[in-house]
Amino acid sequence: MTITVGITHHTEYHYDKSISMSPHTFRLRPAPHSRTPIKSYSLKVFPEDHFINWQQDPFGNYLARVVFPEKTKKFSFTVDLVAELTVINPFDFFLESYAETYPFKYEKRLARDLAPYLGPVDLCCTYFTQQYIGSHIIENASDTILA
């Protein structure tokens, strides 16, 4: 069963005098590798006198870099998209034999690819997590990720 949904996001700013705007990067487009099919997508930016370059980051996500050559008293953008939501079984995956028991070690090649995500957490992140999420997560952090 699928459900087709339409989503609109609009943001608008008004300024009391004309301002110069730095280039903006918009990350408001679904990634092409998303499981949810996107039937249509549009990004409308004001002021209309702008340059837009679509790019992809190293993870395959779309980025719109927008440059505004003229001053403006108004800045707005609107994203419209139509998506087809389908039922997805979150347990539809294979578990590697080495990961059937916990704790486990990743295979060497995979461990190398995951290395940036398996290192120690820096102090800034630890402090933020303790303050806003809860210290019990940090106390048990060594149990959650093993390389």
C-alpha positions in Angstrom: 0.0 0.0 0.0 1.3 3.5 -0.9 0.2 6.9 0.1 1.1 10.0 -2.0 1.8 13.1 0.1 2.5 16.7 -0.8 4.8 18.7 1.4 5.4 22.5 1.3 8.0 24.3 3.3 8.2 28.1 3.2 10.5 30.5 5.0 10.4 34.3 4.5 12.5 37.2 5.9 11.9 40.9 5.6 14.6 43.5 6.3 14.1 47.2 7.1 16.8 48.2 4.6 18.5 46.5 1.6 21.1 44.0 2.6 23.9 42.1 0.8 23.5 38.3 1.1 26.3 35.8 1.3 26.0 32.6 -0.7 23.6 30.1 0.9 23.7 26.4 0.8 20.3 24.7 0.8 20.0 21.0 2.0 16.3 20.7 1.4 16.1 18.0 -1.3 15.8 14.3 -0.5 18.8 12.2 -1.3 18.6 10.1 -4.5 19.3 7.0 -2.6 16.3 7.5 -0.3 13.8 4.6 -0.2 10.9 7.0 -0.6 10.3 7.8 -4.3 10.0 11.5 -5.0 7.4 12.2 -7.7 8.2 15.9 -8.0 10.4 18.5 -6.4 10.8 22.3 -6.7 12.8 25.0 -5.0 11.8 28.6 -5.4 14.1 31.3 -4.1 13.5 35.1 -3.8 15.1 37.4 -4.9 14.6 35.9 -8.3 17.9 37.4 -9.5 20.2 34.7 -8.2 22.5 31.9 -9.5 22.0 28.4 -8.4 24.4 25.4 -8.7 23.3 21.9 -7.8 26.0 19.8 -6.2 26.3 16.5 -4.4 28.3 16.0 -1.2 30.5 12.9 -0.7 27.5 11.0 0.8 25.3 11.6 -2.3 23.1 14.3 -0.8 21.9 17.2 -3.0 23.1 20.7 -2.1 21.9 23.9 -3.8 24.5 26.7 -3.6 22.7 30.0 -4.3 24.6 33.3 -4.9 22.8 36.6 -4.7 24.5 39.4 -6.8 22.2 42.2 -5.7 21.0 43.7 -2.4 17.5 42.9 -1.2 14.9 43.8 1.4 13.3 40.3 1.2 14.6 36.8 1.3 12.3 33.7 0.9 12.4 30.2 -0.3 9.8 27.5 -0.8 10.2 23.8 -1.3 7.4 21.7 -2.8 7.6 18.0 -3.1 5.3 15.0 -3.7 6.5 11.8 -2.2 5.1 8.2 -2.4 5.2 6.7 1.0 5.4 2.9 1.0 5.4 0.4 3.8 9.0 -0.7 4.5 10.0 -3.6 6.8 12.8 -2.2 9.0 13.9 -5.8 9.7 14.5 -6.7 6.1 18.3 -7.1 6.2 20.9 -9.8 6.4 23.1 -10.1 9.5 26.7 -11.1 8.9 27.7 -14.3 10.8 30.4 -12.4 12.7 27.8 -10.1 14.1 25.4 -12.8 15.4 26.7 -12.5 18.9 27.5 -9.3 20.8 30.1 -7.9 21.3 31.6 -8.4 17.9 34.5 -7.1 15.8 34.0 -5.8 12.3 35.9 -7.4 9.4 39.2 -5.5 8.7 38.1 -3.9 5.5 34.7 -2.7 7.0 36.4 -1.6 10.2 38.7 0.7 8.1 35.7 2.2 6.3 33.9 2.8 9.6 37.0 4.1 11.5 35.8 7.7 11.5 32.6 6.7 13.3 34.2 4.3 15.7 36.7 6.5 17.4 36.5 8.1 20.8 33.9 10.8 21.4 35.5 14.3 21.9 35.0 16.2 25.2 32.7 18.8 23.6 30.3 16.2 22.3 30.5 14.3 25.7 29.6 17.4 27.6 26.7 18.3 25.3 25.4 14.8 25.5 25.6 14.7 29.3 23.9 18.1 29.6 21.1 17.7 27.1 20.6 14.0 26.6 21.6 12.4 29.9 24.7 11.1 31.5 23.5 7.4 31.5 24.2 7.3 27.7 27.8 8.3 28.2 28.3 5.9 31.1 27.3 3.0 28.8 28.9 4.3 25.6 31.7 1.8 25.7 29.1 -1.0 25.5 27.5 0.4 22.3 30.3 0.5 19.8 33.2 -1.9 19.5 35.7 -1.9 16.7 
